[in-house]
Amino acid sequence: MAPVPGRGLRTPMLACGEGADGVADLLGALGASVEVLPGGPGTAAGRKLLRSVFYKGLAAAVVEALEAARAAGCERWLRNNIVAELTRAGEDTVERLETGTRRHAVRRAAEMAAAAELLTELDVPPLVTNASRELLERLSAGEHA
């Protein structure tokens, strides 16, 4: 559930299925943190993939935004802005992001269309930007996300 290099057995893990308790006991005795989940084989892998949607998606958005900011000559400014936003994020951030995205989907879809145009002008493929616009358009059309 986190990068392994430098952490080794201290990397948080998930386990499920018949042998999960045994694995947790064995690795726990060596200093590992293993969360045992109810469910059969594949449950832990599914949870890991769901987390990947968030974390790899966040990373992709950061990479795309910084690439565009670099092309626009303001990478340091955007990097500092991203750090400040992530640093001040609290428990209410997820709720604010979800409800705000749904509430303002129409306006935000238009904003992301404009952002995609800007990235295209900067020769940065707007992959994450277009995906965000598409999700916002689905939400504004009343479709579930």
DSSP file (Angstrom, degrees, kcal/mol; ACC not computed):
  #  RESIDUE AA STRUCTURE BP1 BP2  ACC     N-H-->O    O-->H-N    N-H-->O    O-->H-N    TCO  KAPPA ALPHA  PHI   PSI    X-CA   Y-CA   Z-CA
    1    1 A M              0   0    0      0, 0.0    12,-0.1     0, 0.0     3,-0.0   0.000 360.0 360.0 360.0  10.9    0.0    0.0    0.0
    2    2 A A        -     0   0    0     10,-0.3     9,-0.1     9,-0.0     5,-0.0  -0.961 360.0 -60.3-162.0 167.8    3.1    2.3   -0.3
    3    3 A P        -     0   0    0      0, 0.0     4,-0.1     0, 0.0     5,-0.0  -0.355  42.2-154.2 -58.7 135.4    6.5    2.4   -2.0
    4    4 A V    >>  +     0   0    0      3,-0.1     3,-2.6     2,-0.1     4,-2.6   0.875  62.4  98.2 -82.7 -40.6    8.5   -0.6   -0.8
    5    5 A P  T 34 S+     0   0    0      0, 0.0     0, 0.0     0, 0.0     0, 0.0  -0.259  99.0  10.5 -55.8 130.7   12.1    0.7   -1.3
    6    6 A G  T 34 S+     0   0    0      1,-0.1    -2,-0.1     5,-0.0     4,-0.0   0.195 128.5  59.9  87.9 -16.5   13.4    2.0    2.0
    7    7 A R  T X4  +     0   0    0     -3,-2.6     3,-2.6     1,-0.1     4,-0.1   0.707  67.0 166.3-112.1 -31.9   10.5    0.5    3.9
    8    8 A G  G >< S+     0   0    0     -4,-2.6     3,-1.7     1,-0.3    -1,-0.1  -0.271  77.9   2.8  52.8-125.3   10.8   -3.2    3.2
    9    9 A L  G 3  S+     0   0    0      1,-0.3    24,-0.7    21,-0.1    -1,-0.3   0.642 124.5  71.5 -67.7 -14.4    8.6   -5.1    5.6
   10   10 A R  G <  S+     0   0    0     -3,-2.6    -1,-0.3    22,-0.2    -2,-0.2   0.504  70.6 112.2 -79.8  -2.2    7.4   -1.9    7.2
   11   11 A T  S <  S-     0   0    0     -3,-1.7    22,-0.4    -4,-0.1    -7,-0.1  -0.576  81.5-110.4 -69.0 125.5    5.4   -1.2    4.0
   12   12 A P        -     0   0    0      0, 0.0     2,-0.3     0, 0.0   -10,-0.3  -0.324  43.9-168.8 -59.0 138.1    1.7   -1.4    4.9
   13   13 A M  E     -a   34   0A   0     20,-2.5    22,-2.9   -12,-0.1     2,-0.4  -0.891  18.5-145.8-129.5 158.0    0.1   -4.5    3.4
   14   14 A L  E     -a   35   0A   0     -2,-0.3     2,-0.3    20,-0.2    22,-0.2  -0.934  18.6-179.2-117.8 146.5   -3.4   -6.0    2.9
   15   15 A A  E     +a   36   0A   0     20,-2.2    22,-3.2    -2,-0.4     2,-0.3  -0.991   4.9 166.8-143.1 151.0   -4.2   -9.7    3.0
   16   16 A C        +     0   0    0     -2,-0.3     3,-0.3    20,-0.2    24,-0.2  -0.938  33.5  53.4-151.6 172.4   -7.3  -11.7    2.5
   17   17 A G  S >  S-     0   0    0     22,-1.7     3,-1.4    20,-0.5     4,-0.4  -0.318  98.8 -37.5  91.6-175.0   -8.5  -15.2    1.9
   18   18 A E  T 3  S+     0   0    0      1,-0.3     3,-0.3     2,-0.1     4,-0.2   0.835 135.8  37.9 -56.1 -43.1   -7.9  -18.5    3.8
   19   19 A G  T 3> S+     0   0    0     -3,-0.3     4,-2.4     1,-0.2    -1,-0.3   0.314  84.2 105.1 -95.6   9.4   -4.2  -17.9    4.7
   20   20 A A  H <> S+     0   0    0     -3,-1.4     4,-2.7     1,-0.2     5,-0.2   0.894  79.2  49.6 -61.0 -43.3   -4.4  -14.2    5.5
   21   21 A D  H  > S+     0   0    0     -4,-0.4     4,-2.5    -3,-0.3    -1,-0.2   0.909 111.8  49.4 -63.5 -40.6   -4.3  -14.5    9.3
   22   22 A G  H  > S+     0   0    0     -4,-0.2     4,-2.7     2,-0.2    -1,-0.2   0.905 111.7  48.3 -64.1 -42.0   -1.3  -16.8    9.0
   23   23 A V  H  X S+     0   0    0     -4,-2.4     4,-2.9     2,-0.2     5,-0.4   0.916 111.8  50.3 -63.2 -43.3    0.5  -14.4    6.7
   24   24 A A  H  X S+     0   0    0     -4,-2.7     4,-2.3    -5,-0.2    -2,-0.2   0.908 112.9  46.2 -62.9 -41.9   -0.3  -11.5    9.0
   25   25 A D  H  X S+     0   0    0     -4,-2.5     4,-1.8    -5,-0.2    -2,-0.2   0.942 115.4  45.8 -64.9 -47.7    1.0  -13.4   12.1
   26   26 A L  H  < S+     0   0    0     -4,-2.7     4,-0.5     1,-0.2    -2,-0.2   0.945 120.7  37.0 -62.0 -51.0    4.2  -14.5   10.3
   27   27 A L  H ><>S+     0   0    0     -4,-2.9     5,-2.5     1,-0.2     3,-0.8   0.837 112.2  60.0 -73.2 -32.1    5.0  -11.1    8.8
   28   28 A G  H ><5S+     0   0    0     -4,-2.3     3,-1.6    -5,-0.4    -1,-0.2   0.872  99.1  57.2 -61.9 -37.1    3.8   -9.3   11.9
   29   29 A A  T 3<5S+     0   0    0     -4,-1.8    -1,-0.3     1,-0.3    -2,-0.2   0.735 105.6  52.0 -65.7 -21.0    6.4  -11.1   14.0
   30   30 A L  T < 5S-     0   0    0     -3,-0.8    -1,-0.3    -4,-0.5    -2,-0.2   0.382 131.8 -91.9 -94.8   2.5    9.0   -9.7   11.6
   31   31 A G  T < 5S+     0   0    0     -3,-1.6    -3,-0.2     1,-0.3    -2,-0.1   0.499  79.4 140.1 103.5   5.2    7.8   -6.1   12.0
   32   32 A A      < -     0   0    0     -5,-2.5     2,-0.6    -8,-0.1    -1,-0.3  -0.451  48.4-136.3 -82.0 155.5    5.3   -5.9    9.1
   33   33 A S        +     0   0    0    -24,-0.7   -20,-2.5   -22,-0.4     2,-0.5  -0.936  29.7 175.8-110.5 107.2    1.9   -4.2    9.3
   34   34 A V  E     -a   13   0A   0     -2,-0.6     2,-0.6   -22,-0.2   -20,-0.2  -0.955  18.2-156.0-119.4 118.7   -0.6   -6.4    7.6
   35   35 A E  E     -a   14   0A   0    -22,-2.9   -20,-2.2    -2,-0.5     2,-0.5  -0.835  14.5-145.2 -92.4 121.8   -4.3   -5.5    7.6
   36   36 A V  E     -a   15   0A   0     -2,-0.6   -20,-0.2   -22,-0.2   -22,-0.0  -0.771  15.6-159.9 -90.4 125.6   -6.5   -8.6    7.2
   37   37 A L        -     0   0    0    -22,-3.2   -20,-0.5    -2,-0.5     2,-0.1  -0.788  20.0-114.0-104.0 145.5   -9.6   -8.0    5.1
   38   38 A P  S    S+     0   0    0      0, 0.0     2,-0.2     0, 0.0    -1,-0.0  -0.470  75.1  61.8 -69.8 151.1  -12.7  -10.1    5.1
   39   39 A G  S    S-     0   0    0     -2,-0.1   -22,-1.7     4,-0.1     3,-0.1  -0.420  80.3 -71.8 118.6 166.8  -13.4  -11.8    1.8
   40   40 A G  S >  S-     0   0    0      1,-0.2     3,-2.0   -24,-0.2     4,-0.3  -0.073  72.9 -44.3 -86.2-173.7  -11.8  -14.3   -0.6
   41   41 A P  T 3  S+     0   0    0      0, 0.0    -1,-0.2     0, 0.0   -24,-0.1  -0.224 124.8  31.5 -53.3 137.4   -8.8  -14.1   -2.9
   42   42 A G  T 3> S+     0   0    0     -3,-0.1     4,-2.5   -26,-0.1     5,-0.2   0.141  86.5 103.4 100.3 -18.5   -8.7  -10.9   -4.8
   43   43 A T  H <> S+     0   0    0     -3,-2.0     4,-2.1     2,-0.2     5,-0.2   0.940  85.1  43.9 -62.0 -47.2  -10.3   -8.7   -2.2
   44   44 A A  H  > S+     0   0    0     -4,-0.3     4,-2.4     1,-0.2    -1,-0.2   0.914 113.5  50.7 -64.9 -42.4   -7.0   -7.2   -1.2
   45   45 A A  H  > S+     0   0    0      1,-0.2     4,-2.3     2,-0.2    -1,-0.2   0.894 109.2  52.4 -62.5 -38.8   -5.8   -6.7   -4.7
   46   46 A G  H  X S+     0   0    0     -4,-2.5     4,-2.3     2,-0.2    -1,-0.2   0.909 109.3  48.7 -62.7 -42.3   -9.1   -5.0   -5.6
   47   47 A R  H  X S+     0   0    0     -4,-2.1     4,-2.3     2,-0.2    -2,-0.2   0.913 110.1  51.9 -62.8 -42.3   -8.7   -2.6   -2.7
   48   48 A K  H  X S+     0   0    0     -4,-2.4     4,-2.0     1,-0.2    -2,-0.2   0.907 110.3  48.7 -61.0 -42.1   -5.1   -1.8   -3.8
   49   49 A L  H  X S+     0   0    0     -4,-2.3     4,-1.7     2,-0.2    -1,-0.2   0.885 108.5  53.0 -67.4 -37.8   -6.4   -1.1   -7.3
   50   50 A L  H  X S+     0   0    0     -4,-2.3     4,-1.2     1,-0.2    -1,-0.2   0.913 110.2  48.2 -62.3 -41.2   -9.1    1.2   -6.0
   51   51 A R  H  X S+     0   0    0     -4,-2.3     4,-3.0     1,-0.2     5,-0.2   0.870 106.5  58.3 -64.2 -36.2   -6.5    3.1   -4.1
   52   52 A S  H  X>S+     0   0    0     -4,-2.0     4,-2.3     1,-0.2     5,-0.8   0.853  96.7  61.3 -63.0 -34.8   -4.4    3.2   -7.2
   53   53 A V  H  X5S+     0   0    0     -4,-1.7     4,-0.8     3,-0.2    -1,-0.2   0.936 113.9  36.8 -55.4 -45.4   -7.2    5.0   -9.1
   54   54 A F  H  X5S+     0   0    0     -4,-1.2     4,-2.8     3,-0.2    -2,-0.2   0.976 123.6  38.4 -69.0 -56.9   -6.8    7.8   -6.5
   55   55 A Y  H  X5S+     0   0    0     -4,-3.0     4,-2.4     1,-0.2    -3,-0.2   0.909 120.9  41.5 -71.9 -43.0   -3.1    7.9   -6.0
   56   56 A K  H  X5S+     0   0    0     -4,-2.3     4,-2.4    -5,-0.2    -1,-0.2   0.849 115.8  52.6 -71.8 -32.2   -1.9    7.2   -9.6
   57   57 A G  H  X<S+     0   0    0     -4,-0.8     4,-2.2    -5,-0.8    -2,-0.2   0.912 110.0  48.0 -65.6 -42.7   -4.6    9.6  -10.8
   58   58 A L  H  X S+     0   0    0     -4,-2.8     4,-2.4     2,-0.2    -2,-0.2   0.933 112.5  49.1 -61.0 -46.4   -3.4   12.3   -8.4
   59   59 A A  H  X S+     0   0    0     -4,-2.4     4,-2.7     1,-0.2    -2,-0.2   0.905 110.2  50.8 -61.3 -41.7    0.2   11.7   -9.6
   60   60 A A  H  X S+     0   0    0     -4,-2.4     4,-2.6     1,-0.2    -1,-0.2   0.898 110.1  49.9 -63.6 -39.9   -0.8   11.9  -13.2
   61   61 A A  H  X S+     0   0    0     -4,-2.2     4,-2.6     2,-0.2    -2,-0.2   0.909 111.9  48.1 -64.7 -41.4   -2.7   15.2  -12.6
   62   62 A V  H  X S+     0   0    0     -4,-2.4     4,-2.7     2,-0.2     5,-0.2   0.935 112.9  47.8 -64.0 -46.1    0.4   16.6  -10.8
   63   63 A V  H  X S+     0   0    0     -4,-2.7     4,-2.3     2,-0.2    -2,-0.2   0.927 114.4  46.0 -61.7 -45.5    2.8   15.5  -13.6
   64   64 A E  H  X S+     0   0    0     -4,-2.6     4,-2.2     2,-0.2    -1,-0.2   0.926 114.0  48.3 -64.4 -44.4    0.5   16.9  -16.4
   65   65 A A  H  X S+     0   0    0     -4,-2.6     4,-2.7    -5,-0.2    -2,-0.2   0.917 113.2  47.0 -63.0 -43.7    0.0   20.2  -14.5
   66   66 A L  H  X S+     0   0    0     -4,-2.7     4,-2.6     2,-0.2    -1,-0.2   0.870 109.7  53.6 -68.4 -35.5    3.7   20.7  -13.8
   67   67 A E  H  X S+     0   0    0     -4,-2.3     4,-2.0    -5,-0.2    -1,-0.2   0.925 112.8  44.3 -62.1 -43.2    4.6   19.8  -17.4
   68   68 A A  H  X S+     0   0    0     -4,-2.2     4,-1.8     2,-0.2    -2,-0.2   0.907 112.8  50.8 -67.9 -41.3    2.2   22.5  -18.6
   69   69 A A  H  X>S+     0   0    0     -4,-2.7     5,-3.1     2,-0.2     4,-0.6   0.885 108.7  52.6 -63.7 -37.7    3.4   25.0  -16.0
   70   70 A R  H ><5S+     0   0    0     -4,-2.6     3,-0.9     4,-0.2    -1,-0.2   0.927 109.8  48.2 -61.4 -44.7    7.0   24.3  -17.1
   71   71 A A  H 3<5S+     0   0    0     -4,-2.0    -1,-0.2     1,-0.2    -2,-0.2   0.816 113.1  48.6 -65.6 -30.1    6.0   25.1  -20.7
   72   72 A A  H 3<5S-     0   0    0     -4,-1.8    -1,-0.2    -5,-0.1    -2,-0.2   0.495 116.7-114.5 -88.2  -4.5    4.2   28.2  -19.6
   73   73 A G  T <<5S+     0   0    0     -3,-0.9    -3,-0.2    -4,-0.6    -2,-0.1   0.723  92.9  94.5  81.8  21.8    7.2   29.4  -17.5
   74   74 A C     >< +     0   0    0     -5,-3.1     4,-2.2    -6,-0.1    -4,-0.2  -0.051  34.2 127.6-135.9  36.5    5.6   29.1  -14.1
   75   75 A E  H  > S+     0   0    0     -6,-0.5     4,-3.1     1,-0.2     5,-0.2   0.923  75.0  52.1 -60.9 -46.2    6.5   25.7  -12.8
   76   76 A R  H  > S+     0   0    0      1,-0.2     4,-2.4     2,-0.2    -1,-0.2   0.908 109.7  50.7 -58.9 -42.8    7.9   26.9   -9.4
   77   77 A W  H  > S+     0   0    0      2,-0.2     4,-2.0     1,-0.2    -1,-0.2   0.941 114.6  42.2 -59.8 -49.4    4.7   28.8   -8.8
   78   78 A L  H  X S+     0   0    0     -4,-2.2     4,-2.8     2,-0.2     5,-0.2   0.904 112.0  54.6 -68.0 -39.9    2.4   25.9   -9.5
   79   79 A R  H  X S+     0   0    0     -4,-3.1     4,-2.4     1,-0.2    -1,-0.2   0.932 110.5  46.6 -57.7 -46.0    4.7   23.4   -7.6
   80   80 A N  H  X S+     0   0    0     -4,-2.4     4,-2.4    -5,-0.2    -1,-0.2   0.884 111.6  51.8 -63.1 -38.5    4.5   25.7   -4.5
   81   81 A N  H  X S+     0   0    0     -4,-2.0     4,-2.4     2,-0.2    -2,-0.2   0.915 110.3  47.9 -64.1 -44.2    0.7   25.9   -4.9
   82   82 A I  H  X S+     0   0    0     -4,-2.8     4,-2.7     2,-0.2     5,-0.3   0.926 111.8  49.9 -63.3 -45.2    0.3   22.1   -5.1
   83   83 A V  H  X S+     0   0    0     -4,-2.4     4,-2.5    -5,-0.2    -2,-0.2   0.923 111.1  49.6 -59.8 -44.5    2.5   21.6   -2.1
   84   84 A A  H  X S+     0   0    0     -4,-2.4     4,-2.0     2,-0.2    -1,-0.2   0.919 112.1  47.7 -62.4 -43.7    0.4   24.2   -0.1
   85   85 A E  H  X S+     0   0    0     -4,-2.4     4,-0.6     1,-0.2    -2,-0.2   0.927 115.2  44.4 -63.4 -45.7   -2.9   22.6   -1.1
   86   86 A L  H  < S+     0   0    0     -4,-2.7     3,-0.4     1,-0.2    -1,-0.2   0.858 112.3  53.3 -68.8 -34.0   -1.7   19.1   -0.2
   87   87 A T  H  < S+     0   0    0     -4,-2.5    -1,-0.2    -5,-0.3    -2,-0.2   0.887 112.1  43.1 -68.2 -39.1   -0.1   20.3    3.0
   88   88 A R  H  < S+     0   0    0     -4,-2.0    -1,-0.2    -5,-0.2    -2,-0.2   0.501  84.6 123.0 -88.4  -1.8   -3.3   22.0    4.3
   89   89 A A     <  +     0   0    0     -4,-0.6     2,-0.2    -3,-0.4    -3,-0.0  -0.340  38.5 174.2 -59.5 136.3   -5.6   19.1    3.2
   90   90 A G    >   -     0   0    0     -2,-0.0     3,-1.7     0, 0.0     4,-0.5  -0.606  49.6 -70.0-130.3-168.5   -7.6   17.8    6.2
   91   91 A E  T 3  S+     0   0    0      1,-0.3     4,-0.5    -2,-0.2     3,-0.4   0.802 128.6  54.1 -59.2 -30.4  -10.4   15.4    6.9
   92   92 A D  T 3> S+     0   0    0      1,-0.2     4,-2.6     2,-0.1    -1,-0.3   0.574  85.7  86.5 -81.6  -8.0  -12.9   17.6    5.2
   93   93 A T  H <> S+     0   0    0     -3,-1.7     4,-2.9     1,-0.2     5,-0.2   0.907  86.8  49.1 -61.7 -44.9  -11.0   17.8    1.9
   94   94 A V  H  > S+     0   0    0     -4,-0.5     4,-2.7    -3,-0.4    -1,-0.2   0.932 113.6  46.5 -62.3 -45.5  -12.4   14.6    0.4
   95   95 A E  H  > S+     0   0    0     -4,-0.5     4,-2.9     1,-0.2     5,-0.4   0.921 113.4  49.4 -62.0 -43.6  -15.9   15.6    1.1
   96   96 A R  H  X S+     0   0    0     -4,-2.6     4,-2.3     1,-0.2     5,-0.3   0.913 112.3  48.0 -62.3 -43.3  -15.3   19.2   -0.2
   97   97 A L  H  X S+     0   0    0     -4,-2.9     4,-1.9    -5,-0.2    -2,-0.2   0.926 115.8  43.8 -63.7 -44.7  -13.8   17.8   -3.4
   98   98 A E  H  X S+     0   0    0     -4,-2.7     4,-2.0    -5,-0.2    -2,-0.2   0.961 119.2  39.8 -67.9 -50.9  -16.6   15.3   -4.0
   99   99 A T  H  X S+     0   0    0     -4,-2.9     4,-2.7     1,-0.2     5,-0.2   0.901 117.1  49.9 -68.6 -38.9  -19.5   17.6   -3.2
  100  100 A G  H  X S+     0   0    0     -4,-2.3     4,-2.3    -5,-0.4    -1,-0.2   0.887 109.4  51.9 -65.2 -38.4  -18.0   20.6   -4.9
  101  101 A T  H  < S+     0   0    0     -4,-1.9    -1,-0.2    -5,-0.3    -2,-0.2   0.926 114.3  42.5 -64.1 -44.3  -17.2   18.7   -8.0
  102  102 A R  H >< S+     0   0    0     -4,-2.0     3,-0.9     1,-0.2     4,-0.2   0.920 116.1  48.3 -67.5 -43.3  -20.8   17.4   -8.3
  103  103 A R  H 3< S+     0   0    0     -4,-2.7     3,-0.2     1,-0.2    -2,-0.2   0.866 122.5  32.5 -66.4 -37.3  -22.3   20.8   -7.4
  104  104 A H  T 3X S+     0   0    0     -4,-2.3     4,-2.7    -5,-0.2     5,-0.2   0.016  79.3 124.6-110.7  26.4  -20.2   22.8   -9.9
  105  105 A A  H <> S+     0   0    0     -3,-0.9     4,-2.3     1,-0.2     5,-0.2   0.868  71.8  51.6 -58.8 -41.9  -19.8   20.2  -12.6
  106  106 A V  H  > S+     0   0    0     -3,-0.2     4,-1.6    -4,-0.2    -1,-0.2   0.959 115.1  40.7 -62.8 -51.4  -21.2   22.3  -15.5
  107  107 A R  H  > S+     0   0    0      1,-0.2     4,-2.0     2,-0.2    -1,-0.2   0.905 116.2  50.4 -63.6 -41.9  -18.9   25.3  -14.8
  108  108 A R  H  X S+     0   0    0     -4,-2.7     4,-2.4     1,-0.2    -1,-0.2   0.837 105.0  56.9 -69.3 -31.8  -15.9   23.1  -14.1
  109  109 A A  H  X S+     0   0    0     -4,-2.3     4,-1.8    -5,-0.2    -1,-0.2   0.919 108.9  47.0 -62.9 -42.3  -16.4   21.1  -17.3
  110  110 A A  H  X S+     0   0    0     -4,-1.6     4,-2.0     2,-0.2    -2,-0.2   0.892 111.2  52.0 -65.2 -39.3  -16.2   24.4  -19.3
  111  111 A E  H  X S+     0   0    0     -4,-2.0     4,-2.3     1,-0.2    -2,-0.2   0.897 109.6  48.8 -63.4 -41.0  -13.1   25.4  -17.3
  112  112 A M  H  X S+     0   0    0     -4,-2.4     4,-2.3     2,-0.2    -1,-0.2   0.820 107.3  55.3 -72.2 -29.4  -11.4   22.0  -18.1
  113  113 A A  H  X S+     0   0    0     -4,-1.8     4,-1.8     2,-0.2    -1,-0.2   0.923 110.6  45.8 -64.5 -42.9  -12.2   22.4  -21.8
  114  114 A A  H  X S+     0   0    0     -4,-2.0     4,-2.1     1,-0.2    -2,-0.2   0.890 111.6  52.1 -64.9 -39.1  -10.4   25.8  -21.7
  115  115 A A  H  X S+     0   0    0     -4,-2.3     4,-2.7     1,-0.2    -2,-0.2   0.894 107.0  53.0 -64.1 -39.3   -7.6   24.2  -19.8
  116  116 A A  H  X S+     0   0    0     -4,-2.3     4,-2.3     1,-0.2    -1,-0.2   0.895 107.8  51.2 -62.9 -39.7   -7.3   21.5  -22.4
  117  117 A E  H  X S+     0   0    0     -4,-1.8     4,-2.2     2,-0.2    -1,-0.2   0.923 110.4  49.2 -62.1 -43.6   -7.0   24.2  -25.1
  118  118 A L  H  X S+     0   0    0     -4,-2.1     4,-1.7     2,-0.2    -2,-0.2   0.938 110.8  49.1 -61.4 -47.5   -4.3   25.9  -23.1
  119  119 A L  H  <>S+     0   0    0     -4,-2.7     5,-3.0     1,-0.2    -1,-0.2   0.897 109.7  52.3 -60.8 -39.8   -2.3   22.6  -22.7
  120  120 A T  H ><5S+     0   0    0     -4,-2.3     3,-1.5     1,-0.2    -1,-0.2   0.914 108.1  51.1 -62.2 -42.6   -2.7   21.9  -26.4
  121  121 A E  H 3<5S+     0   0    0     -4,-2.2    -1,-0.2     1,-0.3    -2,-0.2   0.820 109.7  51.0 -61.8 -30.4   -1.3   25.4  -27.2
  122  122 A L  T 3<5S-     0   0    0     -4,-1.7    -1,-0.3     2,-0.2    -2,-0.2   0.382 117.9-115.2 -86.9   3.6    1.6   24.6  -24.9
  123  123 A D  T < 5S+     0   0    0     -3,-1.5    -3,-0.2     1,-0.2    -2,-0.1   0.829  74.5 132.1  62.5  34.7    2.2   21.3  -26.7
  124  124 A V      < -     0   0    0     -5,-3.0    -1,-0.2    -6,-0.1    -2,-0.2  -0.974  63.4-121.6-113.9 118.0    1.3   19.2  -23.6
  125  125 A P        -     0   0    0      0, 0.0     2,-1.7     0, 0.0     3,-0.3  -0.420  18.9-141.2 -60.4 122.3   -1.2   16.4  -24.3
  126  126 A P     >  +     0   0    0      0, 0.0     4,-2.7     0, 0.0     5,-0.2  -0.333  49.9 141.5 -84.6  57.7   -4.2   17.1  -22.0
  127  127 A L  H  > S+     0   0    0     -2,-1.7     4,-2.0     2,-0.2     5,-0.1   0.959  76.0  33.8 -66.1 -53.8   -4.9   13.5  -21.1
  128  128 A V  H  > S+     0   0    0     -3,-0.3     4,-2.6     2,-0.2    -1,-0.2   0.887 118.3  55.3 -68.9 -38.9   -5.8   14.0  -17.4
  129  129 A T  H  > S+     0   0    0      1,-0.2     4,-2.3     2,-0.2    -2,-0.2   0.925 109.9  45.1 -60.1 -46.5   -7.4   17.3  -18.2
  130  130 A N  H  X S+     0   0    0     -4,-2.7     4,-2.6     2,-0.2    -1,-0.2   0.882 111.5  52.7 -66.4 -38.1   -9.7   15.8  -20.9
  131  131 A A  H  X S+     0   0    0     -4,-2.0     4,-2.2    -5,-0.2    -2,-0.2   0.908 109.9  49.2 -63.3 -40.1  -10.5   12.9  -18.6
  132  132 A S  H  X S+     0   0    0     -4,-2.6     4,-2.5     2,-0.2    -2,-0.2   0.923 110.8  50.0 -63.1 -44.4  -11.5   15.4  -15.9
  133  133 A R  H  X S+     0   0    0     -4,-2.3     4,-2.5     1,-0.2    -2,-0.2   0.922 109.9  50.8 -59.9 -44.2  -13.7   17.3  -18.4
  134  134 A E  H  X S+     0   0    0     -4,-2.6     4,-2.1     2,-0.2    -1,-0.2   0.904 110.5  48.5 -62.4 -41.9  -15.4   14.1  -19.5
  135  135 A L  H  X S+     0   0    0     -4,-2.2     4,-2.4     2,-0.2    -1,-0.2   0.928 111.9  49.5 -62.7 -44.4  -16.2   13.1  -15.9
  136  136 A L  H  X S+     0   0    0     -4,-2.5     4,-2.6     1,-0.2    -2,-0.2   0.880 109.4  51.8 -63.5 -37.9  -17.6   16.6  -15.2
  137  137 A E  H  X S+     0   0    0     -4,-2.5     4,-1.3     2,-0.2    -1,-0.2   0.895 108.9  51.0 -65.0 -39.3  -19.7   16.4  -18.3
  138  138 A R  H  <>S+     0   0    0     -4,-2.1     5,-2.5     2,-0.2     3,-0.3   0.929 111.9  47.4 -61.2 -45.0  -21.1   13.0  -17.2
  139  139 A L  H ><5S+     0   0    0     -4,-2.4     3,-1.6     1,-0.2    -2,-0.2   0.907 110.0  51.3 -63.3 -42.2  -21.9   14.5  -13.8
  140  140 A S  H 3<5S+     0   0    0     -4,-2.6    -1,-0.2     1,-0.3    -2,-0.2   0.746 106.0  56.5 -69.6 -21.0  -23.6   17.6  -15.3
  141  141 A A  T 3<5S-     0   0    0     -4,-1.3    -1,-0.3    -3,-0.3    -2,-0.2   0.418 123.1-106.8 -86.5   1.0  -25.7   15.3  -17.5
  142  142 A G  T < 5S+     0   0    0     -3,-1.6     2,-0.2     1,-0.3    -3,-0.2   0.539  73.9 140.5  87.0   6.8  -26.9   13.6  -14.3
  143  143 A E      < -     0   0    0     -5,-2.5    -1,-0.3    -6,-0.2     2,-0.2  -0.557  54.5-110.0 -81.8 149.7  -24.9   10.4  -14.8
  144  144 A H              0   0    0     -2,-0.2    -1,-0.1     1,-0.1    -5,-0.0  -0.496 360.0 360.0 -79.9 146.5  -23.4    8.8  -11.7
  145  145 A A              0   0    0     -2,-0.2    -1,-0.1    -6,-0.1    -6,-0.0   0.297 360.0 360.0-126.5 360.0  -19.6    8.8  -11.2
